[in-house]
Amino acid sequence: MSDPHDHTDAPVLRGERLSKLYPDGEVAALRGVSLQVAAGESVAVVGPSGCGKTTLLHLLGGLDRPTEGEVFFRGTPLAKLDGDQYRAREIGFVFQSFHLLTTLSAVENIQIPMFETPWTPRERASRAEELIKQVGMAHRRNHRPTRLSVGERQRIAIARALANEPSVLLADEPTGNLDSRNQDEILRLLEDLRRSRGLTLVTVTHSAEVAAAAGRVVRMRDGLVVET
Ligand SMILES: Nc1ncnc2c1ncn2[C@@H]1O[C@H](COP(=O)(O)OP(=O)(O)OP(=O)(O)O)[C@@H](O)[C@H]1O
């Protein structure tokens, strides 16, 4: 697998004529989308409900496969990469509804993806402590998610997404459940993390504020990119 810190001129992610047909109802969610995302870029994907934003994010993250076309990660087709390794090591996912495990503490949630790595328990624990500090949540390390505010839950989910030091963060409506103050804080956190870690960030959003905070906006309509 390629070195995530190897900065070449090739885009970190590239979609080539991606189409996605969902079999039930034969919905054409994507109808030939091509786009490139450079290393370290922050891209917001916007467009009306149902235009294919989440589908595109899932294809980029290897959570689903295109019906036609191909996604490339640093020039290599995803079809040629080990899908589990790609999702576990190269990509971090952030979701609107956090998807934290309620039976685990905040710091334990951050460690979940680390079980895919050869790190020792001590290494996992110390990396999780570092991450929980970076997202400003060390004082809540032992709290279960149900005892955290929604903004705090998203901070923990972001730390978890970074657990395996991915080079790309894919976020689907990361502020969709947050009020405007929490939204601003999460946007600031994501931007700080992008800069400090050289992360590439692709965010699907309905929020004009989130789109305005990104370096570039990709606009979709009816399964197509109409502006990039
Ligand atoms: N698993 C699925 N099976 C069938 N159709 C699907 C599936 N997932 C999505 N779709 C359909 O594909 C189209 C694109 O959906 P997608 O979730 O990508 O849009 P979106 O732009 O992210 O929408 P929203 O902003 O409402 O989240 C929609 O018509 C949706 O109903």
Ligand as a Chemical Component Dictionary entry (heavy atoms), coordinates in Angstrom:
data_LIG
# 
_chem_comp.id                   LIG 
_chem_comp.type                 NON-POLYMER 
_chem_comp.pdbx_formal_charge   0 
_chem_comp.three_letter_code    LIG 
# 
loop_
_chem_comp_atom.comp_id 
_chem_comp_atom.atom_id 
_chem_comp_atom.alt_atom_id 
_chem_comp_atom.type_symbol 
_chem_comp_atom.charge 
_chem_comp_atom.model_Cartn_x 
_chem_comp_atom.model_Cartn_y 
_chem_comp_atom.model_Cartn_z 
_chem_comp_atom.pdbx_ordinal 
LIG N1  N1  N 0 -29.169 1.714  -0.929 1  
LIG C1  C1  C 0 -29.941 2.357  -1.824 2  
LIG N2  N2  N 0 -30.834 1.678  -2.582 3  
LIG C2  C2  C 0 -31.610 2.319  -3.499 4  
LIG N3  N3  N 0 -31.551 3.632  -3.733 5  
LIG C3  C3  C 0 -30.680 4.366  -3.004 6  
LIG C4  C4  C 0 -29.843 3.774  -2.006 7  
LIG N4  N4  N 0 -29.076 4.756  -1.442 8  
LIG C5  C5  C 0 -29.442 5.911  -2.060 9  
LIG N5  N5  N 0 -30.395 5.678  -2.977 10 
LIG C6  C6  C 0 -31.012 6.676  -3.881 11 
LIG O1  O1  O 0 -29.967 7.249  -4.657 12 
LIG C7  C7  C 0 -30.189 8.651  -4.816 13 
LIG C8  C8  C 0 -28.992 9.402  -4.268 14 
LIG O2  O2  O 0 -28.937 9.231  -2.848 15 
LIG P1  P1  P 0 -27.825 9.909  -1.945 16 
LIG O3  O3  O 0 -28.052 9.463  -0.539 17 
LIG O4  O4  O 0 -26.496 9.687  -2.528 18 
LIG O5  O5  O 0 -28.193 11.461 -2.114 19 
LIG P2  P2  P 0 -27.754 12.711 -1.235 20 
LIG O6  O6  O 0 -27.476 13.800 -2.218 21 
LIG O7  O7  O 0 -26.695 12.353 -0.291 22 
LIG O8  O8  O 0 -29.104 13.046 -0.477 23 
LIG P3  P3  P 0 -29.332 13.749 0.960  24 
LIG O9  O9  O 0 -28.796 15.139 0.818  25 
LIG O10 O10 O 0 -30.824 13.721 1.119  26 
LIG O11 O11 O 0 -28.634 12.934 1.992  27 
LIG C9  C9  C 0 -31.496 8.965  -4.118 28 
LIG O12 O12 O 0 -32.516 8.942  -5.082 29 
LIG C10 C10 C 0 -31.658 7.825  -3.131 30 
LIG O13 O13 O 0 -33.004 7.569  -2.865 31 
# 
loop_
_chem_comp_bond.comp_id 
_chem_comp_bond.atom_id_1 
_chem_comp_bond.atom_id_2 
_chem_comp_bond.value_order 
_chem_comp_bond.pdbx_ordinal 
LIG N1  C1  SING 1  
LIG C1  N2  SING 2  
LIG C1  C4  DOUB 3  
LIG N2  C2  DOUB 4  
LIG C2  N3  SING 5  
LIG N3  C3  DOUB 6  
LIG C3  C4  SING 7  
LIG C3  N5  SING 8  
LIG C4  N4  SING 9  
LIG N4  C5  DOUB 10 
LIG C5  N5  SING 11 
LIG N5  C6  SING 12 
LIG C6  O1  SING 13 
LIG C6  C10 SING 14 
LIG O1  C7  SING 15 
LIG C7  C8  SING 16 
LIG C7  C9  SING 17 
LIG C8  O2  SING 18 
LIG O2  P1  SING 19 
LIG P1  O3  DOUB 20 
LIG P1  O4  SING 21 
LIG P1  O5  SING 22 
LIG O5  P2  SING 23 
LIG P2  O6  DOUB 24 
LIG P2  O7  SING 25 
LIG P2  O8  SING 26 
LIG O8  P3  SING 27 
LIG P3  O9  DOUB 28 
LIG P3  O10 SING 29 
LIG P3  O11 SING 30 
LIG C9  O12 SING 31 
LIG C9  C10 SING 32 
LIG C10 O13 SING 33 
# 
